[in-house]
Amino acid sequence: MPDPSEAVATHLRPYDDARDRGQVREICRNVYGGTDRIPHLLPHLAASTSDYPLVLIDTASDTVVAFVNLARRFSRASAAPLFLLEAIRVAEHARGRGLGTAITAAAQLHAQRLSHRTASVRIMTTTIPDNRAAARIFDKLQFLPRGICHIWPHPNQIRHLRTDNAAKGAKFHSALEMLDELRIVLPLSSSSACWTQVRDKTFALEIVRRMSASSGSELFPLWYTPATAEDLVDPFLDPGGLDRSVWILQREREVPAIAFVAIDGNGGHIRDHFASAVVADLDAAEALIAFLAQFSNLGAFCLALDMTLTPAKISQSRILGSVQTDPFIIYESAPES
């Protein structure tokens, strides 16, 4: 075990794919039981204009001891920039020396420099509930927990199904096949729900604001708040875009759900087809799953459920409660005084 009192001289620099990929892959090798997605995403992160992967270097040995990615999600001059802090990774031999805290704090400063500001930069991040090391880091740096959201079904279940199918020489051709493999039977009532595609930005933003005020959290879908949605919603409303879309569920005179669907047909940054939604109740969530199953170009998918759907509520659903979810805590940097 490393001696916590033993200081490590470090410095931060941007990730260099040609120079650092091997070392970062080694750092990630045992993360999540060897299933960490970061090694596969490194080339994309290095080439992206909205991602800023960073490495912490042990000055004495000139080796990478920690990695993190900053993803910029908001750049309007009239509001505080929003960054997502993703994938804090520390080399196993260097853990216990405060390097996770060091690279997170350095990333905060880097975000301020990127935004040409000394304050008012918002940083959000997530971690699984039992990651005590990450919780200690965020507590030290005064990040505030905002709530727990759930990914349905658990990505590991999809991964295991794909592995089993690959061994049989098969793969998912539709979302319905995925649901069948999970032994999920959709009720006929959920299939008859009325979903409408949204193309008008003003209307989409009004729905986000309305649901945030009434039932949905301010963090989903896709990290949206009424303030940040104005820029982030644009790619989903592009009439020429085939892989992004916005849908609302209409029920009598109310809109109990808004969904943002991302379909990745090229094996790119999004590892699985993904939908993120604010839903008012379990009926709306079940109707969304049935709706997504009808997409002809959607294979296996994951759904991010707004934090209003608590584990107790999820367990009451015959559909949502029949498979495991992947919970994660959302943290946000404390506002500057």
VEXMI-100735 format. One record per residue (C-alpha): residue number from 1; residue in one letter; x, y, z. Coordinates in nm, 2 decimals. Example, Ala and Ser with C-alpha at 12.3 -4.5 7.8 and 13.67 -1.06 7.14 Angstrom:
<kolro num="1" residu="A" east="1.23" north="-0.45" up="0.78"/>
<kolro num="2" residu="S" east="1.37" north="-0.11" up="0.71"/>
END
This chain:
<kolro num="1" residu="M" east="0.00" north="0.00" up="0.00"/>
<kolro num="2" residu="P" east="0.13" north="0.35" up="-0.08"/>
<kolro num="3" residu="D" east="0.22" north="0.58" up="0.21"/>
<kolro num="4" residu="P" east="-0.05" north="0.86" up="0.22"/>
<kolro num="5" residu="S" east="0.21" north="1.09" up="0.37"/>
<kolro num="6" residu="E" east="0.44" north="1.04" up="0.08"/>
<kolro num="7" residu="A" east="0.39" north="1.35" up="-0.15"/>
<kolro num="8" residu="V" east="0.38" north="1.30" up="-0.52"/>
<kolro num="9" residu="A" east="0.50" north="1.59" up="-0.74"/>
<kolro num="10" residu="T" east="0.26" north="1.60" up="-1.04"/>
<kolro num="11" residu="H" east="0.15" north="1.83" up="-1.32"/>
<kolro num="12" residu="L" east="-0.15" north="1.83" up="-1.55"/>
<kolro num="13" residu="R" east="-0.14" north="1.83" up="-1.93"/>
<kolro num="14" residu="P" east="-0.38" north="1.75" up="-2.22"/>
<kolro num="15" residu="Y" east="-0.40" north="1.38" up="-2.31"/>
<kolro num="16" residu="D" east="-0.19" north="1.29" up="-2.62"/>
<kolro num="17" residu="D" east="-0.34" north="0.98" up="-2.79"/>
<kolro num="18" residu="A" east="-0.01" north="0.86" up="-2.95"/>
<kolro num="19" residu="R" east="0.19" north="0.91" up="-2.63"/>
<kolro num="20" residu="D" east="-0.05" north="0.82" up="-2.35"/>
<kolro num="21" residu="R" east="-0.30" north="0.57" up="-2.49"/>
<kolro num="22" residu="G" east="-0.11" north="0.26" up="-2.37"/>
<kolro num="23" residu="Q" east="-0.06" north="0.40" up="-2.01"/>
<kolro num="24" residu="V" east="-0.43" north="0.51" up="-1.98"/>
<kolro num="25" residu="R" east="-0.55" north="0.17" up="-2.10"/>
<kolro num="26" residu="E" east="-0.34" north="0.00" up="-1.84"/>
<kolro num="27" residu="I" east="-0.49" north="0.23" up="-1.57"/>
<kolro num="28" residu="C" east="-0.84" north="0.13" up="-1.69"/>
<kolro num="29" residu="R" east="-0.76" north="-0.24" up="-1.73"/>
<kolro num="30" residu="N" east="-0.93" north="-0.36" up="-1.41"/>
<kolro num="31" residu="V" east="-1.20" north="-0.09" up="-1.38"/>
<kolro num="32" residu="Y" east="-1.55" north="-0.23" up="-1.37"/>
<kolro num="33" residu="G" east="-1.41" north="-0.58" up="-1.38"/>
<kolro num="34" residu="G" east="-1.23" north="-0.52" up="-1.71"/>
<kolro num="35" residu="T" east="-1.53" north="-0.37" up="-1.89"/>
<kolro num="36" residu="D" east="-1.44" north="0.00" up="-1.87"/>
<kolro num="37" residu="R" east="-1.55" north="0.18" up="-2.18"/>
<kolro num="38" residu="I" east="-1.29" north="0.45" up="-2.17"/>
<kolro num="39" residu="P" east="-1.01" north="0.26" up="-2.35"/>
<kolro num="40" residu="H" east="-1.24" north="0.22" up="-2.65"/>
<kolro num="41" residu="L" east="-1.33" north="0.59" up="-2.65"/>
<kolro num="42" residu="L" east="-0.98" north="0.74" up="-2.62"/>
<kolro num="43" residu="P" east="-0.93" north="0.80" up="-3.00"/>
<kolro num="44" residu="H" east="-1.27" north="0.97" up="-3.01"/>
<kolro num="45" residu="L" east="-1.21" north="1.19" up="-2.71"/>
<kolro num="46" residu="A" east="-0.87" north="1.30" up="-2.85"/>
<kolro num="47" residu="A" east="-1.03" north="1.40" up="-3.18"/>
<kolro num="48" residu="S" east="-1.34" north="1.57" up="-3.04"/>
<kolro num="49" residu="T" east="-1.38" north="1.94" up="-3.03"/>
<kolro num="50" residu="S" east="-1.60" north="1.93" up="-2.72"/>
<kolro num="51" residu="D" east="-1.40" north="1.69" up="-2.51"/>
<kolro num="52" residu="Y" east="-1.09" north="1.78" up="-2.32"/>
<kolro num="53" residu="P" east="-0.92" north="1.46" up="-2.19"/>
<kolro num="54" residu="L" east="-0.65" north="1.53" up="-1.93"/>
<kolro num="55" residu="V" east="-0.37" north="1.33" up="-1.77"/>
<kolro num="56" residu="L" east="-0.19" north="1.38" up="-1.44"/>
<kolro num="57" residu="I" east="0.18" north="1.32" up="-1.48"/>
<kolro num="58" residu="D" east="0.42" north="1.19" up="-1.20"/>
<kolro num="59" residu="T" east="0.70" north="1.45" up="-1.26"/>
<kolro num="60" residu="A" east="0.98" north="1.23" up="-1.12"/>
<kolro num="61" residu="S" east="0.90" north="0.93" up="-1.35"/>
<kolro num="62" residu="D" east="0.72" north="1.12" up="-1.63"/>
<kolro num="63" residu="T" east="0.44" north="0.86" up="-1.63"/>
<kolro num="64" residu="V" east="0.06" north="0.90" up="-1.63"/>
<kolro num="65" residu="V" east="-0.08" north="0.84" up="-1.29"/>
<kolro num="66" residu="A" east="-0.44" north="0.97" up="-1.34"/>
<kolro num="67" residu="F" east="-0.68" north="1.05" up="-1.62"/>
<kolro num="68" residu="V" east="-1.01" north="1.25" up="-1.65"/>
<kolro num="69" residu="N" east="-1.22" north="1.39" up="-1.93"/>
<kolro num="70" residu="L" east="-1.39" north="1.72" up="-1.94"/>
<kolro num="71" residu="A" east="-1.68" north="1.74" up="-2.18"/>
<kolro num="72" residu="R" east="-1.81" north="2.08" up="-2.27"/>
<kolro num="73" residu="R" east="-2.19" north="2.10" up="-2.30"/>
<kolro num="74" residu="F" east="-2.28" north="2.47" up="-2.29"/>
<kolro num="75" residu="S" east="-2.10" north="2.77" up="-2.43"/>
<kolro num="76" residu="R" east="-2.35" north="3.06" up="-2.45"/>
<kolro num="77" residu="A" east="-2.19" north="3.38" up="-2.34"/>
<kolro num="78" residu="S" east="-2.50" north="3.48" up="-2.14"/>
<kolro num="79" residu="A" east="-2.49" north="3.19" up="-1.90"/>
<kolro num="80" residu="A" east="-2.24" north="2.99" up="-1.70"/>
<kolro num="81" residu="P" east="-2.06" north="2.72" up="-1.91"/>
<kolro num="82" residu="L" east="-2.15" north="2.36" up="-1.83"/>
<kolro num="83" residu="F" east="-1.88" north="2.09" up="-1.82"/>
<kolro num="84" residu="L" east="-1.93" north="1.72" up="-1.75"/>
<kolro num="85" residu="L" east="-1.65" north="1.56" up="-1.55"/>
<kolro num="86" residu="E" east="-1.62" north="1.21" up="-1.67"/>
<kolro num="87" residu="A" east="-1.41" north="0.90" up="-1.60"/>
<kolro num="88" residu="I" east="-1.18" north="0.99" up="-1.31"/>
<kolro num="89" residu="R" east="-0.92" north="0.71" up="-1.32"/>
<kolro num="90" residu="V" east="-0.61" north="0.67" up="-1.10"/>
<kolro num="91" residu="A" east="-0.33" north="0.41" up="-1.15"/>
<kolro num="92" residu="E" east="-0.36" north="0.13" up="-0.89"/>
<kolro num="93" residu="H" east="-0.01" north="0.17" up="-0.76"/>
<kolro num="94" residu="A" east="-0.07" north="0.54" up="-0.70"/>
<kolro num="95" residu="R" east="-0.40" north="0.53" up="-0.52"/>
<kolro num="96" residu="G" east="-0.44" north="0.65" up="-0.16"/>
<kolro num="97" residu="R" east="-0.22" north="0.96" up="-0.22"/>
<kolro num="98" residu="G" east="-0.49" north="1.22" up="-0.31"/>
<kolro num="99" residu="L" east="-0.43" north="1.20" up="-0.68"/>
<kolro num="100" residu="G" east="-0.80" north="1.16" up="-0.76"/>
<kolro num="101" residu="T" east="-0.87" north="1.48" up="-0.57"/>
<kolro num="102" residu="A" east="-0.57" north="1.65" up="-0.74"/>
<kolro num="103" residu="I" east="-0.68" north="1.57" up="-1.09"/>
<kolro num="104" residu="T" east="-1.04" north="1.67" up="-1.02"/>
<kolro num="105" residu="A" east="-0.94" north="2.00" up="-0.87"/>
<kolro num="106" residu="A" east="-0.70" north="2.06" up="-1.17"/>
<kolro num="107" residu="A" east="-0.98" north="1.98" up="-1.41"/>
<kolro num="108" residu="Q" east="-1.20" north="2.24" up="-1.24"/>
<kolro num="109" residu="L" east="-0.93" north="2.51" up="-1.29"/>
<kolro num="110" residu="H" east="-0.88" north="2.39" up="-1.65"/>
<kolro num="111" residu="A" east="-1.25" north="2.44" up="-1.72"/>
<kolro num="112" residu="Q" east="-1.23" north="2.79" up="-1.59"/>
<kolro num="113" residu="R" east="-0.93" north="2.86" up="-1.82"/>
<kolro num="114" residu="L" east="-1.12" north="2.71" up="-2.12"/>
<kolro num="115" residu="S" east="-1.41" north="2.94" up="-2.05"/>
<kolro num="116" residu="H" east="-1.19" north="3.25" up="-1.98"/>
<kolro num="117" residu="R" east="-1.35" north="3.29" up="-1.65"/>
<kolro num="118" residu="T" east="-1.25" north="3.28" up="-1.28"/>
<kolro num="119" residu="A" east="-1.59" north="3.18" up="-1.16"/>
<kolro num="120" residu="S" east="-1.94" north="3.08" up="-1.26"/>
<kolro num="121" residu="V" east="-1.83" north="2.76" up="-1.44"/>
<kolro num="122" residu="R" east="-2.07" north="2.47" up="-1.37"/>
<kolro num="123" residu="I" east="-1.93" north="2.12" up="-1.35"/>
<kolro num="124" residu="M" east="-2.15" north="1.81" up="-1.32"/>
<kolro num="125" residu="T" east="-2.04" north="1.45" up="-1.27"/>
<kolro num="126" residu="T" east="-2.18" north="1.11" up="-1.17"/>
<kolro num="127" residu="T" east="-2.07" north="0.81" up="-0.97"/>
<kolro num="128" residu="I" east="-2.22" north="0.48" up="-0.86"/>
<kolro num="129" residu="P" east="-2.36" north="0.49" up="-0.50"/>
<kolro num="130" residu="D" east="-2.10" north="0.26" up="-0.35"/>
<kolro num="131" residu="N" east="-1.80" north="0.44" up="-0.49"/>
<kolro num="132" residu="R" east="-1.68" north="0.58" up="-0.16"/>
<kolro num="133" residu="A" east="-1.35" north="0.71" up="-0.30"/>
<kolro num="134" residu="A" east="-1.53" north="0.93" up="-0.55"/>
<kolro num="135" residu="A" east="-1.78" north="1.05" up="-0.29"/>
<kolro num="136" residu="R" east="-1.48" north="1.16" up="-0.07"/>
<kolro num="137" residu="I" east="-1.33" north="1.35" up="-0.36"/>
<kolro num="138" residu="F" east="-1.65" north="1.54" up="-0.44"/>
<kolro num="139" residu="D" east="-1.71" north="1.61" up="-0.07"/>
<kolro num="140" residu="K" east="-1.36" north="1.76" up="-0.03"/>
<kolro num="141" residu="L" east="-1.41" north="1.98" up="-0.34"/>
<kolro num="142" residu="Q" east="-1.76" north="2.08" up="-0.22"/>
<kolro num="143" residu="F" east="-1.96" north="1.92" up="-0.50"/>
<kolro num="144" residu="L" east="-2.33" north="1.89" up="-0.41"/>
<kolro num="145" residu="P" east="-2.53" north="1.56" up="-0.46"/>
<kolro num="146" residu="R" east="-2.83" north="1.64" up="-0.66"/>
<kolro num="147" residu="G" east="-3.01" north="1.30" up="-0.67"/>
<kolro num="148" residu="I" east="-3.00" north="0.95" up="-0.80"/>
<kolro num="149" residu="C" east="-3.10" north="0.85" up="-1.15"/>
<kolro num="150" residu="H" east="-3.13" north="0.50" up="-1.31"/>
<kolro num="151" residu="I" east="-3.02" north="0.34" up="-1.63"/>
<kolro num="152" residu="W" east="-3.27" north="0.08" up="-1.75"/>
<kolro num="153" residu="P" east="-3.19" north="-0.20" up="-1.81"/>
<kolro num="154" residu="H" east="-2.85" north="-0.23" up="-1.65"/>
<kolro num="155" residu="P" east="-2.58" north="-0.20" up="-1.93"/>
<kolro num="156" residu="N" east="-2.41" north="-0.52" up="-1.80"/>
<kolro num="157" residu="Q" east="-2.73" north="-0.71" up="-1.88"/>
<kolro num="158" residu="I" east="-2.72" north="-0.59" up="-2.24"/>
<kolro num="159" residu="R" east="-2.35" north="-0.67" up="-2.26"/>
<kolro num="160" residu="H" east="-2.40" north="-1.02" up="-2.13"/>
<kolro num="161" residu="L" east="-2.69" north="-1.08" up="-2.38"/>
<kolro num="162" residu="R" east="-2.47" north="-0.96" up="-2.66"/>
<kolro num="163" residu="T" east="-2.18" north="-1.18" up="-2.56"/>
<kolro num="164" residu="D" east="-2.41" north="-1.48" up="-2.54"/>
<kolro num="165" residu="N" east="-2.56" north="-1.40" up="-2.88"/>
<kolro num="166" residu="A" east="-2.22" north="-1.35" up="-3.04"/>
<kolro num="167" residu="A" east="-2.12" north="-1.70" up="-2.91"/>
<kolro num="168" residu="K" east="-2.42" north="-1.83" up="-3.10"/>
<kolro num="169" residu="G" east="-2.35" north="-1.63" up="-3.41"/>
<kolro num="170" residu="A" east="-2.65" north="-1.41" up="-3.35"/>
<kolro num="171" residu="K" east="-2.72" north="-1.04" up="-3.27"/>
<kolro num="172" residu="F" east="-3.01" north="-0.81" up="-3.19"/>
<kolro num="173" residu="H" east="-3.19" north="-0.69" up="-3.50"/>
<kolro num="174" residu="S" east="-3.46" north="-0.50" up="-3.31"/>
<kolro num="175" residu="A" east="-3.54" north="-0.36" up="-2.96"/>
<kolro num="176" residu="L" east="-3.82" north="-0.61" up="-2.95"/>
<kolro num="177" residu="E" east="-3.57" north="-0.89" up="-2.96"/>
<kolro num="178" residu="M" east="-3.38" north="-0.74" up="-2.67"/>
<kolro num="179" residu="L" east="-3.70" north="-0.71" up="-2.46"/>
<kolro num="180" residu="D" east="-3.78" north="-1.07" up="-2.56"/>
<kolro num="181" residu="E" east="-3.44" north="-1.19" up="-2.44"/>
<kolro num="182" residu="L" east="-3.50" north="-1.00" up="-2.11"/>
<kolro num="183" residu="R" east="-3.84" north="-1.18" up="-2.09"/>
<kolro num="184" residu="I" east="-4.03" north="-0.86" up="-2.08"/>
<kolro num="185" residu="V" east="-4.39" north="-0.87" up="-2.21"/>
<kolro num="186" residu="L" east="-4.53" north="-0.53" up="-2.31"/>
<kolro num="187" residu="P" east="-4.90" north="-0.47" up="-2.22"/>
<kolro num="188" residu="L" east="-5.12" north="-0.38" up="-2.52"/>
<kolro num="189" residu="S" east="-5.22" north="-0.06" up="-2.35"/>
<kolro num="190" residu="S" east="-4.87" north="0.08" up="-2.35"/>
<kolro num="191" residu="S" east="-4.84" north="0.02" up="-2.73"/>
<kolro num="192" residu="S" east="-5.14" north="0.24" up="-2.80"/>
<kolro num="193" residu="A" east="-4.99" north="0.56" up="-2.64"/>
<kolro num="194" residu="C" east="-4.98" north="0.87" up="-2.86"/>
<kolro num="195" residu="W" east="-4.63" north="0.99" up="-2.93"/>
<kolro num="196" residu="T" east="-4.55" north="1.30" up="-3.14"/>
<kolro num="197" residu="Q" east="-4.22" north="1.41" up="-3.27"/>
<kolro num="198" residu="V" east="-4.12" north="1.77" up="-3.18"/>
<kolro num="199" residu="R" east="-3.94" north="1.99" up="-3.42"/>
<kolro num="200" residu="D" east="-4.02" north="2.33" up="-3.28"/>
<kolro num="201" residu="K" east="-3.75" north="2.45" up="-3.04"/>
<kolro num="202" residu="T" east="-3.97" north="2.70" up="-2.85"/>
<kolro num="203" residu="F" east="-4.23" north="2.42" up="-2.79"/>
<kolro num="204" residu="A" east="-3.96" north="2.17" up="-2.68"/>
<kolro num="205" residu="L" east="-3.81" north="2.41" up="-2.44"/>
<kolro num="206" residu="E" east="-4.15" north="2.50" up="-2.29"/>
<kolro num="207" residu="I" east="-4.21" north="2.13" up="-2.23"/>
<kolro num="208" residu="V" east="-3.87" north="2.09" up="-2.05"/>
<kolro num="209" residu="R" east="-3.95" north="2.39" up="-1.83"/>
<kolro num="210" residu="R" east="-4.30" north="2.27" up="-1.76"/>
<kolro num="211" residu="M" east="-4.20" north="1.93" up="-1.66"/>
<kolro num="212" residu="S" east="-3.91" north="2.06" up="-1.45"/>
<kolro num="213" residu="A" east="-4.15" north="2.28" up="-1.26"/>
<kolro num="214" residu="S" east="-4.41" north="2.00" up="-1.21"/>
<kolro num="215" residu="S" east="-4.26" north="1.66" up="-1.18"/>
<kolro num="216" residu="G" east="-3.92" north="1.61" up="-1.35"/>
<kolro num="217" residu="S" east="-3.59" north="1.69" up="-1.21"/>
<kolro num="218" residu="E" east="-3.37" north="1.97" up="-1.35"/>
<kolro num="219" residu="L" east="-3.10" north="1.73" up="-1.45"/>
<kolro num="220" residu="F" east="-3.26" north="1.51" up="-1.71"/>
<kolro num="221" residu="P" east="-3.30" north="1.46" up="-2.00"/>
<kolro num="222" residu="L" east="-2.93" north="1.46" up="-2.10"/>
<kolro num="223" residu="W" east="-2.82" north="1.70" up="-1.82"/>
<kolro num="224" residu="Y" east="-3.07" north="1.96" up="-1.93"/>
<kolro num="225" residu="T" east="-3.20" north="2.23" up="-1.71"/>
<kolro num="226" residu="P" east="-3.44" north="2.50" up="-1.84"/>
<kolro num="227" residu="A" east="-3.13" north="2.72" up="-1.87"/>
<kolro num="228" residu="T" east="-2.90" north="2.49" up="-2.06"/>
<kolro num="229" residu="A" east="-3.16" north="2.32" up="-2.28"/>
<kolro num="230" residu="E" east="-3.16" north="2.61" up="-2.52"/>
<kolro num="231" residu="D" east="-2.83" north="2.51" up="-2.68"/>
<kolro num="232" residu="L" east="-2.83" north="2.14" up="-2.62"/>
<kolro num="233" residu="V" east="-3.16" north="2.07" up="-2.78"/>
<kolro num="234" residu="D" east="-3.06" north="2.19" up="-3.13"/>
<kolro num="235" residu="P" east="-2.90" north="1.86" up="-3.25"/>
<kolro num="236" residu="F" east="-3.22" north="1.67" up="-3.17"/>
<kolro num="237" residu="L" east="-3.43" north="1.91" up="-3.37"/>
<kolro num="238" residu="D" east="-3.23" north="1.92" up="-3.68"/>
<kolro num="239" residu="P" east="-3.47" north="1.81" up="-3.96"/>
<kolro num="240" residu="G" east="-3.19" north="1.65" up="-4.15"/>
<kolro num="241" residu="G" east="-3.07" north="1.44" up="-3.85"/>
<kolro num="242" residu="L" east="-3.16" north="1.08" up="-3.86"/>
<kolro num="243" residu="D" east="-3.00" north="0.97" up="-3.54"/>
<kolro num="244" residu="R" east="-3.14" north="1.23" up="-3.30"/>
<kolro num="245" residu="S" east="-3.50" north="1.31" up="-3.22"/>
<kolro num="246" residu="V" east="-3.74" north="1.45" up="-2.96"/>
<kolro num="247" residu="W" east="-4.07" north="1.30" up="-2.88"/>
<kolro num="248" residu="I" east="-4.35" north="1.39" up="-2.64"/>
<kolro num="249" residu="L" east="-4.63" north="1.16" up="-2.50"/>
<kolro num="250" residu="Q" east="-4.97" north="1.32" up="-2.53"/>
<kolro num="251" residu="R" east="-5.23" north="1.20" up="-2.27"/>
<kolro num="252" residu="E" east="-5.56" north="1.39" up="-2.27"/>
<kolro num="253" residu="R" east="-5.46" north="1.75" up="-2.20"/>
<kolro num="254" residu="E" east="-5.12" north="1.68" up="-2.04"/>
<kolro num="255" residu="V" east="-4.77" north="1.59" up="-2.15"/>
<kolro num="256" residu="P" east="-4.64" north="1.32" up="-1.90"/>
<kolro num="257" residu="A" east="-4.32" north="1.25" up="-2.08"/>
<kolro num="258" residu="I" east="-4.06" north="1.40" up="-2.31"/>
<kolro num="259" residu="A" east="-3.79" north="1.17" up="-2.46"/>
<kolro num="260" residu="F" east="-3.46" north="1.25" up="-2.64"/>
<kolro num="261" residu="V" east="-3.35" north="0.95" up="-2.85"/>
<kolro num="262" residu="A" east="-3.00" north="0.90" up="-2.98"/>
<kolro num="263" residu="I" east="-2.94" north="0.62" up="-3.23"/>
<kolro num="264" residu="D" east="-2.58" north="0.53" up="-3.31"/>
<kolro num="265" residu="G" east="-2.54" north="0.33" up="-3.62"/>
<kolro num="266" residu="N" east="-2.16" north="0.36" up="-3.66"/>
<kolro num="267" residu="G" east="-2.03" north="0.22" up="-3.33"/>
<kolro num="268" residu="G" east="-1.91" north="0.57" up="-3.23"/>
<kolro num="269" residu="H" east="-1.91" north="0.75" up="-2.90"/>
<kolro num="270" residu="I" east="-2.25" north="0.62" up="-2.79"/>
<kolro num="271" residu="R" east="-2.18" north="0.25" up="-2.71"/>
<kolro num="272" residu="D" east="-2.55" north="0.16" up="-2.70"/>
<kolro num="273" residu="H" east="-2.86" north="0.33" up="-2.85"/>
<kolro num="274" residu="F" east="-2.97" north="0.56" up="-2.58"/>
<kolro num="275" residu="A" east="-3.29" north="0.74" up="-2.48"/>
<kolro num="276" residu="S" east="-3.31" north="1.00" up="-2.20"/>
<kolro num="277" residu="A" east="-3.64" north="1.10" up="-2.06"/>
<kolro num="278" residu="V" east="-3.84" north="1.30" up="-1.80"/>
<kolro num="279" residu="V" east="-4.15" north="1.10" up="-1.72"/>
<kolro num="280" residu="A" east="-4.43" north="1.20" up="-1.48"/>
<kolro num="281" residu="D" east="-4.53" north="0.85" up="-1.37"/>
<kolro num="282" residu="L" east="-4.48" north="0.47" up="-1.43"/>
<kolro num="283" residu="D" east="-4.74" north="0.46" up="-1.70"/>
<kolro num="284" residu="A" east="-4.55" north="0.71" up="-1.90"/>
<kolro num="285" residu="A" east="-4.22" north="0.52" up="-1.85"/>
<kolro num="286" residu="E" east="-4.38" north="0.19" up="-1.96"/>
<kolro num="287" residu="A" east="-4.53" north="0.36" up="-2.26"/>
<kolro num="288" residu="L" east="-4.19" north="0.50" up="-2.36"/>
<kolro num="289" residu="I" east="-4.03" north="0.15" up="-2.35"/>
<kolro num="290" residu="A" east="-4.31" north="0.02" up="-2.58"/>
<kolro num="291" residu="F" east="-4.26" north="0.32" up="-2.81"/>
<kolro num="292" residu="L" east="-3.88" north="0.27" up="-2.83"/>
<kolro num="293" residu="A" east="-3.94" north="-0.09" up="-2.92"/>
<kolro num="294" residu="Q" east="-4.11" north="0.02" up="-3.24"/>
<kolro num="295" residu="F" east="-3.80" north="0.19" up="-3.38"/>
<kolro num="296" residu="S" east="-3.69" north="-0.01" up="-3.68"/>
<kolro num="297" residu="N" east="-3.33" north="0.12" up="-3.66"/>
<kolro num="298" residu="L" east="-3.30" north="0.07" up="-3.28"/>
<kolro num="299" residu="G" east="-3.14" north="-0.24" up="-3.15"/>
<kolro num="300" residu="A" east="-3.05" north="-0.29" up="-2.79"/>
<kolro num="301" residu="F" east="-3.11" north="0.03" up="-2.60"/>
<kolro num="302" residu="C" east="-3.07" north="0.19" up="-2.26"/>
<kolro num="303" residu="L" east="-3.30" north="0.44" up="-2.10"/>
<kolro num="304" residu="A" east="-3.20" north="0.70" up="-1.85"/>
<kolro num="305" residu="L" east="-3.49" north="0.75" up="-1.60"/>
<kolro num="306" residu="D" east="-3.54" north="1.08" up="-1.43"/>
<kolro num="307" residu="M" east="-3.48" north="1.08" up="-1.06"/>
<kolro num="308" residu="T" east="-3.86" north="1.12" up="-0.99"/>
<kolro num="309" residu="L" east="-3.87" north="0.75" up="-1.05"/>
<kolro num="310" residu="T" east="-3.74" north="0.62" up="-0.73"/>
<kolro num="311" residu="P" east="-3.64" north="0.25" up="-0.67"/>
<kolro num="312" residu="A" east="-3.96" north="0.20" up="-0.48"/>
<kolro num="313" residu="K" east="-4.16" north="0.32" up="-0.77"/>
<kolro num="314" residu="I" east="-3.96" north="0.13" up="-1.02"/>
<kolro num="315" residu="S" east="-4.02" north="-0.19" up="-0.83"/>
<kolro num="316" residu="Q" east="-4.40" north="-0.14" up="-0.86"/>
<kolro num="317" residu="S" east="-4.37" north="-0.17" up="-1.24"/>
<kolro num="318" residu="R" east="-4.41" north="-0.51" up="-1.41"/>
<kolro num="319" residu="I" east="-4.18" north="-0.39" up="-1.69"/>
<kolro num="320" residu="L" east="-3.92" north="-0.17" up="-1.51"/>
<kolro num="321" residu="G" east="-3.91" north="-0.38" up="-1.20"/>
<kolro num="322" residu="S" east="-3.84" north="-0.70" up="-1.39"/>
<kolro num="323" residu="V" east="-3.48" north="-0.63" up="-1.46"/>
<kolro num="324" residu="Q" east="-3.19" north="-0.47" up="-1.28"/>
<kolro num="325" residu="T" east="-3.12" north="-0.09" up="-1.31"/>
<kolro num="326" residu="D" east="-2.79" north="0.09" up="-1.29"/>
<kolro num="327" residu="P" east="-2.82" north="0.37" up="-1.03"/>
<kolro num="328" residu="F" east="-2.58" north="0.67" up="-1.03"/>
<kolro num="329" residu="I" east="-2.55" north="0.98" up="-0.82"/>
<kolro num="330" residu="I" east="-2.54" north="1.32" up="-0.99"/>
<kolro num="331" residu="Y" east="-2.31" north="1.58" up="-0.84"/>
<kolro num="332" residu="E" east="-2.27" north="1.94" up="-0.92"/>
<kolro num="333" residu="S" east="-1.99" north="2.18" up="-0.83"/>
<kolro num="334" residu="A" east="-2.10" north="2.43" up="-0.56"/>
<kolro num="335" residu="P" east="-2.20" north="2.77" up="-0.70"/>
<kolro num="336" residu="E" east="-1.94" north="3.04" up="-0.66"/>
<kolro num="337" residu="S" east="-2.03" north="3.31" up="-0.40"/>
END
